[in-house]
Amino acid sequence: MAILKVIEVLANSDKSWEDATKKAVAQAAKSVKNIKSVYVQEQSAIVKDGEVSEFRVNVKITFEIK
């Protein structure tokens, strides 16, 4: 039986929500091993001068504890 743990991570990108998600996983992977999945819980964006300037994600990252 595997034991899994979930952490919540916030990340942003000036390119896309996908890029923000990749950044969240990459940053978490620096200190968390055995990441199994990422769930995008929420997406938002910052608008400046009528254009989207920043994409934000709130993700849940699941990893296995060994």
Beta strands, then each sheet from edge to edge (+ up, - down):
strand 1: 3-13
strand 2: 35-48
strand 3: 51-65
sheet 1: 1+ 3- 2+
end
